[in-house]
């Protein structure tokens, strides 16, 4: 992957241009043509309520109101409802620090872990691991936990759950080099990005990843007249993936399976029986996140190298 210095970008947005809700009424901070490359800075998830020297007392005073400050929105010219917005993550660079916490009342096992807990980490753009303890080093794989386009509503929606517009997907596979596809619901798409994570396991079960500020260079492209999608999908060089959100893992997994069957039928020309069977033989269901109870996100990955085209 090229360094930030080698990737040319057309526009830049600072981490002062943020919002922490989803709504079609949020004014864009930038208007760009399709094909633009944008460099953005993101805040960590607490919106500067925590820092490297924060204590349990600071954690206890944490307000969820500004959680997930998202850089944007970006209005992409030509994007209309029914289109697909293609977002390519060219470069992700970590900031100098991060944190993770157990927040009482939040997390997959919230009723079992009632005491607050906080750990901070020294990071940096050249760091490869984070020191969890004297004998545990965690590999770093930075990615944005929240990405999305504006929903078709003037209501002010929480950024906490995943949604059809994207939102808090917390999928650690949507990282540098990935291309993510979003259904467009409003004119201009109004794309935003944030909640950047330095490392996270599938599930993000305690409620937090290594939350860290970052710089991201991404490209936006409007796709017209192609296949329509109901929820975000993504791909890497190795596989194509679909996502499904629901209030149970079972239903999210069923949605992801249906979406992959649809993809194989529409893009690979398969009949539905063959597509369904291939999902069983080669598709990998993965729990992306379960932390936003009762909201769950499940993905299915289909390897590209099985198709001899």
Rosetta blueprint (number, residue, H / E / L):
1 X L
2 X L
3 X L
4 X H
5 X H
6 X H
7 X L
8 X L
9 X L
10 X L
11 X E
12 X E
13 X E
14 X L
15 X L
16 X L
17 X L
18 X E
19 X E
20 X L
21 X E
22 X E
23 X L
24 X L
25 X L
26 X L
27 X L
28 X L
29 X L
30 X E
31 X E
32 X E
33 X L
34 X L
35 X L
36 X L
37 X E
38 X E
39 X E
40 X E
41 X E
42 X E
43 X L
44 X L
45 X L
46 X L
47 X L
48 X L
49 X L
50 X L
51 X L
52 X L
53 X L
54 X L
55 X L
56 X H
57 X H
58 X H
59 X H
60 X H
61 X L
62 X L
63 X L
64 X L
65 X L
66 X L
67 X L
68 X L
69 X L
70 X E
71 X E
72 X E
73 X E
74 X E
75 X E
76 X E
77 X L
78 X L
79 X L
80 X L
81 X L
82 X L
83 X L
84 X E
85 X E
86 X E
87 X E
88 X E
89 X E
90 X E
91 X E
92 X E
93 X E
94 X E
95 X E
96 X E
97 X E
98 X E
99 X E
100 X E
101 X E
102 X E
103 X L
104 X L
105 X L
106 X L
107 X L
108 X L
109 X L
110 X L
111 X L
112 X L
113 X L
114 X L
115 X L
116 X L
117 X E
118 X E
119 X E
120 X E
121 X E
122 X E
123 X L
124 X L
125 X L
126 X L
127 X L
128 X L
129 X E
130 X E
131 X E
132 X E
133 X E
134 X L
135 X L
136 X E
137 X E
138 X E
139 X E
140 X L
141 X L
142 X L
143 X E
144 X E
145 X E
146 X E
147 X E
148 X E
149 X L
150 X L
151 X L
152 X L
153 X L
154 X L
155 X L
156 X L
157 X E
158 X E
159 X L
160 X L
161 X L
162 X E
163 X E
164 X L
165 X L
166 X E
167 X E
168 X E
169 X L
170 X L
171 X L
172 X L
173 X L
174 X L
175 X E
176 X L
177 X L
178 X L
179 X E
180 X E
181 X E
182 X E
183 X E
184 X L
185 X L
186 X L
187 X L
188 X L
189 X L
190 X L
191 X E
192 X E
193 X E
194 X E
195 X E
196 X E
197 X E
198 X L
199 X L
200 X L
201 X L
202 X L
203 X E
204 X L
205 X L
206 X L
207 X L
208 X L
209 X L
210 X L
211 X E
212 X E
213 X E
214 X E
215 X E
216 X E
217 X E
218 X E
219 X E
220 X E
221 X E
222 X E
223 X E
224 X L
225 X L
226 X L
227 X L
228 X L
229 X L
230 X L
231 X L
232 X L
233 X E
234 X E
235 X E
236 X L
237 X L
238 X L
239 X E
240 X E
241 X E
242 X E
243 X E
244 X E
245 X E
246 X E
247 X L
248 X L
249 X H
250 X H
251 X H
252 X H
253 X H
254 X H
255 X H
256 X H
257 X H
258 X H
259 X H
260 X H
261 X H
262 X H
263 X H
264 X H
265 X H
266 X H
267 X H
268 X H
269 X L
270 X L
271 X L
272 X H
273 X H
274 X H
275 X H
276 X H
277 X H
278 X H
279 X H
280 X H
281 X H
282 X H
283 X E
284 X E
285 X E
286 X E
287 X E
288 X E
289 X E
290 X L
291 X L
292 X L
293 X L
294 X L
295 X L
296 X E
297 X E
298 X E
299 X E
300 X E
301 X E
302 X E
303 X E
304 X H
305 X H
306 X H
307 X L
308 X L
309 X L
